[in-house]
């Protein structure tokens, strides 16, 4: 007869049975003290930053208890003035960006259109960066949502996020007064906020995007330049914490992640849940209710949107 004193119902499987051999284990429910400041130096039109989104999201989701996350605007494009903007990547004018963006999109499978560089080029990344700073001053969490929506707009959906009307629309959909926020960003105070970020980026030694800098209480840091693998960022965090092992949080359920993000591309789901591209549809159908999302496609890539 089964020992009724040693029974358990598994919350994940829904199966009830014996609890197993371990009757007692010590656990630690204290979250680690956040002794690390992580600075993410970026720009709204940085294609490699867009490509890095899947890895960065997983890193923050699983290891965010170890650090305080700060987004810093770096100022990728002040204006097109006829000179060489990025000689290393062969970018001398707007149309040169299109090919570079397409290449990044094809290599990383984070959708990038880039057609706007031919017919309606972004004249500067400063306007959307200033709007980000104004929102960030009021609400850090909403600022991160705004940055994501800007990137979806410019990379996947080919919208010029330097245009006031586009910025107003994106901000308004966050539940804020779009006109008021964008107008405030155009004031000298908006540029001052951005200049403060530029100074911080310079102090951090960031000369390209993306750059991640992790700094500890002794003001010692680890700098990681470029879009890297998850393992690179975990290794950097271990180094700055002087720890051999870290305890990552469990990845959030797909339903929770979609509720938070509203839109997820296939690559982001693959990276978060360690699944192949061919397994994404099965995972989505298993984890989400059929009326809770819409599956769509853009530039040959699948993405899901919360209903």
C-alpha positions as CSV (number, residue, x, y, z in Angstrom):
1,X,0.0,0.0,0.0
2,X,1.3,3.5,-0.8
3,X,2.5,5.6,2.1
4,X,-0.1,8.4,2.3
5,X,2.4,10.5,4.3
6,X,4.7,10.9,1.3
7,X,2.4,12.0,-1.5
8,X,2.8,15.0,-3.8
9,X,0.9,16.5,-6.8
10,X,3.3,17.9,-9.4
11,X,2.3,21.4,-10.4
12,X,3.9,21.0,-13.9
13,X,2.7,17.6,-14.9
14,X,-0.5,17.5,-12.9
15,X,0.3,13.9,-11.8
16,X,0.0,12.9,-8.1
17,X,2.2,10.2,-6.6
18,X,5.0,9.6,-4.1
19,X,7.3,12.5,-3.4
20,X,10.6,10.6,-3.9
21,X,13.5,10.0,-1.6
22,X,14.3,13.5,-0.5
23,X,12.0,14.4,2.4
24,X,13.8,17.6,3.3
25,X,16.0,20.1,1.5
26,X,17.5,23.4,2.4
27,X,16.5,26.3,0.1
28,X,17.4,29.9,-0.1
29,X,14.6,32.3,-1.1
30,X,16.7,35.4,-0.7
31,X,17.4,37.0,-4.1
32,X,21.0,38.1,-4.5
33,X,21.8,41.7,-3.6
34,X,22.1,43.7,-6.8
35,X,25.7,44.9,-6.5
36,X,26.3,45.2,-10.3
37,X,25.3,48.1,-12.5
38,X,25.0,47.0,-16.2
39,X,25.1,49.7,-18.8
40,X,23.7,49.0,-22.2
41,X,25.0,51.6,-24.7
42,X,22.9,51.5,-27.8
43,X,21.0,53.6,-30.4
44,X,17.5,53.2,-31.9
45,X,18.8,52.5,-35.4
46,X,21.7,50.2,-34.4
47,X,21.1,47.1,-36.5
48,X,23.4,44.9,-34.4
49,X,21.5,46.0,-31.3
50,X,18.3,44.8,-33.0
51,X,20.0,41.5,-33.9
52,X,21.1,41.2,-30.2
53,X,17.5,41.5,-28.8
54,X,16.9,37.7,-28.4
55,X,20.1,37.1,-26.4
56,X,19.8,40.3,-24.4
57,X,16.2,39.5,-23.4
58,X,17.2,36.0,-22.2
59,X,20.2,37.3,-20.3
60,X,18.1,39.9,-18.5
61,X,15.2,37.5,-17.8
62,X,17.5,34.8,-16.3
63,X,20.3,36.9,-14.7
64,X,18.6,40.2,-14.1
65,X,18.5,39.6,-10.3
66,X,22.2,40.1,-10.2
67,X,22.3,43.6,-11.7
68,X,20.7,47.0,-12.2
69,X,20.0,47.5,-15.9
70,X,20.7,51.0,-17.4
71,X,20.1,51.9,-21.1
72,X,22.4,54.6,-22.4
73,X,21.9,56.3,-25.7
74,X,25.1,56.6,-27.7
75,X,24.2,58.8,-30.7
76,X,24.9,56.8,-33.8
77,X,23.8,59.4,-36.4
78,X,23.5,63.1,-35.8
79,X,22.9,64.0,-39.4
80,X,23.9,63.2,-43.0
81,X,26.4,65.9,-44.0
82,X,27.9,64.4,-47.1
83,X,30.9,63.0,-45.3
84,X,31.8,59.4,-44.4
85,X,29.7,58.2,-41.5
86,X,31.0,54.6,-41.0
87,X,34.0,53.9,-43.2
88,X,34.6,50.5,-41.6
89,X,31.3,49.3,-42.9
90,X,31.5,51.2,-46.2
91,X,28.7,53.6,-45.2
92,X,29.0,57.0,-46.8
93,X,25.3,57.8,-47.3
94,X,21.8,56.6,-46.6
95,X,21.6,54.1,-49.5
96,X,24.7,52.3,-48.2
97,X,22.8,51.5,-45.0
98,X,20.2,49.4,-46.8
99,X,22.6,46.7,-47.9
100,X,24.3,46.6,-44.5
101,X,20.9,46.2,-42.8
102,X,19.8,43.4,-45.1
103,X,23.0,41.5,-44.5
104,X,22.6,41.8,-40.7
105,X,18.9,40.7,-41.0
106,X,19.7,37.7,-43.2
107,X,22.6,36.5,-41.0
108,X,20.8,36.8,-37.7
109,X,17.1,36.2,-38.8
110,X,15.8,39.3,-36.9
111,X,13.8,40.8,-39.7
112,X,15.2,44.0,-41.3
113,X,13.6,45.6,-44.3
114,X,15.7,48.7,-45.0
115,X,13.8,49.9,-48.0
116,X,13.3,53.3,-46.3
117,X,17.0,54.1,-46.8
118,X,16.2,54.5,-50.5
119,X,13.0,56.5,-50.4
120,X,12.6,58.0,-46.9
121,X,15.9,57.8,-45.0
122,X,16.2,58.4,-41.3
123,X,17.9,61.8,-41.2
124,X,19.1,61.4,-37.6
125,X,18.8,59.0,-34.7
126,X,18.8,61.9,-32.2
127,X,15.0,62.7,-32.4
128,X,14.0,59.2,-31.2
129,X,16.8,59.1,-28.7
130,X,15.6,62.3,-27.2
131,X,12.1,61.0,-26.9
132,X,13.4,57.9,-25.2
133,X,15.3,60.1,-22.6
134,X,12.2,62.1,-21.9
135,X,10.1,59.0,-21.3
136,X,12.9,57.4,-19.3
137,X,13.0,60.4,-17.0
138,X,9.3,59.7,-16.2
139,X,9.0,55.9,-16.4
140,X,12.0,53.6,-16.9
141,X,9.9,50.5,-17.8
142,X,7.9,52.4,-20.4
143,X,11.1,53.8,-21.9
144,X,12.2,50.2,-22.6
145,X,8.9,49.4,-24.2
146,X,9.2,52.5,-26.3
147,X,12.7,51.5,-27.5
148,X,11.4,48.1,-28.5
149,X,8.4,49.6,-30.4
150,X,10.8,52.0,-32.2
151,X,13.0,49.1,-33.3
152,X,10.1,47.0,-34.5
153,X,8.9,50.1,-36.5
154,X,12.2,51.0,-38.2
155,X,13.7,47.5,-38.8
156,X,10.8,45.1,-39.4
157,X,8.0,47.5,-40.6
158,X,10.2,50.1,-42.5
159,X,9.0,53.2,-40.7
160,X,11.0,56.4,-40.4
161,X,11.3,56.8,-36.6
162,X,12.9,60.2,-37.0
163,X,9.6,61.6,-38.2
164,X,7.5,63.4,-35.6
165,X,4.2,61.8,-36.7
166,X,5.7,58.3,-36.3
167,X,7.1,59.1,-32.8
168,X,3.8,60.6,-31.7
169,X,2.0,57.5,-32.8
170,X,4.3,55.1,-31.0
171,X,4.3,57.1,-27.8
172,X,0.5,57.5,-27.8
173,X,0.1,53.7,-28.1
174,X,2.0,53.5,-24.8
175,X,-0.8,55.4,-23.1
176,X,1.1,58.7,-22.9
177,X,0.4,62.0,-24.5
178,X,2.5,61.6,-27.7
179,X,2.3,65.2,-28.8
180,X,3.4,66.5,-25.4
181,X,6.3,64.0,-25.0
182,X,7.7,64.6,-28.5
183,X,7.4,68.3,-28.2
184,X,9.2,68.2,-24.9
185,X,12.0,66.1,-26.5
186,X,12.5,68.9,-29.1
187,X,13.3,71.5,-26.4
188,X,16.9,72.2,-25.4
189,X,16.3,70.2,-22.2
190,X,15.7,67.1,-24.3
191,X,19.1,67.5,-26.0
192,X,20.6,68.1,-22.6
193,X,19.3,64.7,-21.4
194,X,20.8,63.1,-24.5
195,X,24.2,64.9,-23.9
196,X,24.3,63.5,-20.4
197,X,24.1,60.0,-22.0
198,X,26.8,60.8,-24.5
199,X,29.1,61.8,-21.7
200,X,28.3,58.7,-19.7
201,X,28.9,56.5,-22.8
202,X,32.3,58.2,-23.3
203,X,33.2,57.7,-19.7
204,X,32.4,54.0,-20.1
205,X,34.7,53.8,-23.0
206,X,31.9,52.8,-25.5
207,X,33.0,53.6,-29.0
208,X,30.6,51.3,-30.8
209,X,27.1,49.8,-30.4
210,X,26.1,47.6,-28.8
211,X,28.4,47.8,-25.8
212,X,27.7,46.2,-22.5
213,X,29.6,47.5,-19.4
214,X,29.2,45.8,-16.0
215,X,30.6,47.7,-13.0
216,X,30.8,46.4,-9.4
217,X,30.9,48.2,-6.1
218,X,34.6,48.8,-6.4
219,X,34.0,50.6,-9.7
220,X,35.8,47.8,-11.6
221,X,34.2,46.8,-14.8
222,X,33.9,44.3,-17.7
223,X,33.3,45.7,-21.1
224,X,31.8,43.5,-23.9
225,X,31.7,45.1,-27.3
226,X,29.4,43.9,-30.1
227,X,26.5,41.4,-30.2
228,X,27.7,38.3,-28.5
229,X,26.4,34.9,-27.3
230,X,24.6,34.4,-24.1
231,X,27.6,32.6,-22.7
232,X,29.8,35.7,-23.2
233,X,27.5,37.8,-21.1
234,X,27.2,35.1,-18.4
235,X,31.0,34.8,-18.3
236,X,31.4,38.5,-18.0
237,X,28.9,38.6,-15.1
238,X,30.8,35.8,-13.3
239,X,34.0,37.7,-13.7
240,X,32.7,40.9,-12.3
241,X,31.1,39.0,-9.4
242,X,34.1,36.8,-8.9
243,X,31.8,33.8,-8.9
244,X,32.3,30.3,-10.3
245,X,28.7,29.7,-10.7
246,X,25.5,31.7,-10.9
247,X,21.9,30.7,-10.3
248,X,19.8,31.7,-13.3
249,X,16.1,32.2,-13.0
250,X,13.8,29.9,-15.0
251,X,12.7,31.3,-18.4
252,X,9.2,32.7,-18.2
253,X,6.4,30.8,-19.7
254,X,5.8,31.8,-23.3
255,X,2.3,33.0,-22.4
256,X,3.8,35.4,-19.8
257,X,6.5,36.5,-22.2
258,X,4.0,37.3,-24.9
259,X,1.8,39.1,-22.4
260,X,4.7,41.3,-21.6
261,X,6.3,41.8,-25.0
262,X,3.1,41.8,-27.2
263,X,5.1,40.7,-30.3
264,X,7.8,38.1,-30.6
265,X,9.7,36.9,-33.6
266,X,10.6,33.3,-34.2
267,X,14.3,33.9,-33.5
268,X,13.4,35.4,-30.1
269,X,11.4,32.3,-29.1
270,X,14.1,30.0,-30.4
271,X,16.8,31.7,-28.3
272,X,14.6,32.0,-25.1
273,X,13.5,28.4,-25.1
274,X,16.4,26.5,-26.8
275,X,14.2,25.3,-29.7
276,X,15.0,24.9,-33.4
277,X,13.1,27.0,-35.9
278,X,11.2,23.9,-37.0
279,X,10.0,23.5,-33.4
280,X,8.6,27.0,-32.8
281,X,5.1,26.3,-34.2
282,X,4.7,23.2,-32.0
283,X,5.8,25.2,-28.9
284,X,3.5,28.0,-29.6
285,X,0.5,25.8,-30.2
286,X,1.3,23.9,-27.0
287,X,1.9,26.9,-24.7
288,X,-0.7,29.4,-26.0
289,X,-4.4,29.3,-26.4
290,X,-5.5,29.5,-30.0
291,X,-7.5,32.7,-29.4
292,X,-4.7,34.4,-27.5
293,X,-2.4,35.2,-30.4
294,X,-2.1,35.7,-34.1
295,X,0.7,34.1,-36.2
296,X,2.0,36.3,-39.0
297,X,5.0,36.5,-41.4
298,X,7.3,39.2,-42.5
299,X,10.4,39.1,-44.7
300,X,10.3,35.3,-44.6
301,X,10.2,35.1,-40.7
302,X,7.3,34.1,-38.5
303,X,6.2,36.2,-35.6
304,X,3.3,36.1,-33.1
305,X,1.3,39.0,-31.8
306,X,-0.9,39.0,-28.7
307,X,-4.6,39.4,-29.4
